[in-house]
């Protein structure tokens, strides 16, 4: 089971990422062997290691490729003029929805990061990338007058990450909330982050 005839290196990598996402989601990090993923992808262990240096690297790569993703790319593509506040609301409303098995990869990765330093190191980079994206979103919103300029972008990014990761840890079948109730709460939260008259005036005078 080496490289499959007629399959490019990119296609082999994608097969491995899909297989890793499925196997990790089913068995967890500690319950998964590299050989299990290679077999599920239909390649040899050597072919797997030609693309990924370790099981930890494969876990985080699978999370990046097939874990539940932010909706930003799709939302911006569909409506580039959408306000940041609206974007945050749409993403937030999606959090309590039921996930498929791959959507829970973040849980497996976070648990593994507590037990394995090699996973923790890669997860720090992964989480940092998402925090940086959120910080950039806040910066744009503050510059456009949508969010209070006194709001800490880092604190807001951390808050959003806690919500997103917490939604994976407490899925709807454990404790659900009505869609209208959740949307109403998010609307109030985002509204509370908008500039007040005094902060807007301060921003104009600076």
N, C-alpha and C positions, 0 to 999 in steps of 0.2 A: 504493500500500500504506500508507495512513494508518491511522487507527483503524478496526478491523473493525466493520461494522454489527452491532448487537445484542450486542457484547462490552463489558463494563464496563471501567473503568480498572483495577480490581483484577485482572480476568482478563487484561487485556493485560500488566500487570506480571508476572503469573505465567507467561504465555507467554514473555516475554522472559527471565525467570530460568531457565526450563527450557531454552530454546534456548542461552542463554549457558553453562549448565553443560555441555551436550553439546558445543558448539563449542570451548570452552576445553579441555575434557578431551581432545578429538580433536586439536586443532591447537596447543595451548599459547597462552600469552598473546601472545607476539610474533608468532605465526603467524596470529592472529585479527584481523580488521578489524571495526569496529562494523557495517559494512554486511553482513558475513557473519551476524552475530547477528540483525540486523533481518530479513534475508531468511529465515533459518531460522524466525523467529517469525511471518513473514508480515505485517510492518509496515514502515513507512518509517523512514529514519534519524531524521527529525524526531520521529516517535512514540516512538522509543527515547529520544531526548534529553529528551523531556517527562517521562520517568520516572527517568532516570539521567544524571548530569552528565558522566560520563566512562567510558572503558573500564575504568579501574581500579576505579571505584565499582561498576560492573556485575560485575566479577570477584569482589569481596569479598561483594557482595550474593548472588551465585549460590552462593558457598561457604557463606554462612550458611543459605541456603534449601535447597540440594540437595547439599551436601557430606556426608560421613559424619558423623552427629551422635552426641553422647553418648547413651547409653541412659537417662539419668536420668529424663526426662519419663515414659517408658513404664514404667520400673521403679517409680518412686514412685506412679504411677497404679495399677499392678497390685497393689502391696504397699507401702502407705505406712509400715508398721511394720518394713520391712526395715532391718537395721542398716547403718550406713555402711560397715563392714568388708565386709559381704556385697555391698553395692552396688559397692564398688571392685573386688571380685573378679569380679563378673559383667561389669563394663565391661572390666576387664583381659583376661578370657578371650576377649572379642570381638575384640581387637586383631589377632591374627595371621590372622584369616579373610580369604579372598579378597574383594576389593572389585570393584564394578562401575566403569565408567569415571568416573562422577561422584564415586566415593569417593576418586579421586586428584586431585581439584581442589586439595586442600591442597598437594600437591607443586608444581603449576603456580603457585599463589599464592606459595609460598615462594621459588621460583626467580625469579619476576617481581619480588618484593620486593627481591632482591639487586641487580637491574638498574635498577629504576625507583623513585624516591623517592616518587612519588604512590601507588604500590602499597604501599610500605613503611610509609608513614604510616597507611594504612587497616588494614594487617595488624597494626600495633602495637596498634591499638584492638581488633581481632578477637581476637588472642592474649591481650590484657589482660583482655577480658571472660571468656574461658574460665579464665584463671588466677584471677580473682576468684571465679568459681563454685567452683573447687576449694578455694580458701582458705576460703570459707564452709563448704564440706563438712567440712574439717579442723576448723574452729572448733566446729562442731556435735559432731563425733566426740570432740574433746578435752573439751568440756563434759559429754558423756555418759559419759566414762571409757573410750571405746573406743580412743583413740589417746593415746600418750604426750604429756603436756602440755609436755614439753621440746622436742618436735618443732617445727621452724620451718614454719608453714603455707605461707609463700612458697617455701621450698626444696622442700617436698613437691609443691606445685602445679607448680613448674618440672620436677621429676622426672617427674610424670605427663604433662606436655606433651611432654617429650622422648620418652617411650615411645610416646605416641599418634602423634606426627608421624614418629618413626622407623619405626613399623610401616607407614606409607605409603611410606616410602623403601625399605624392605627387605621386599617382599611375599613371600608363601609360595612363589611360583614361583622366587624367587632363593635363599631359604634358609628352608626350613620347619622347624617344630618340632612334635613330637607334642602333641596337645591335653592329654593327661594330664600330660606333662612340664611344659608351660607352666603348667597349673593348679596343679601341686604347687609350682612355684617361686613363683608369686604368693601362694599360701597361706603359704609360709614368710616371704615379704617382709612381707605384711600382719601376720602374727603377730609379727614382730620389731618392729613399730611400736606394738604394744600396750603399755600401761603396765606397768612392773615393779612388784613389791611396794613398793619404796622410793618410786617416783614416785607411786604411788597413795596411799601414806600421806602424802606431802608435800602432795598435792592436798587431802586431807581436813583437814589442819591449817591450810591457808591460808584 
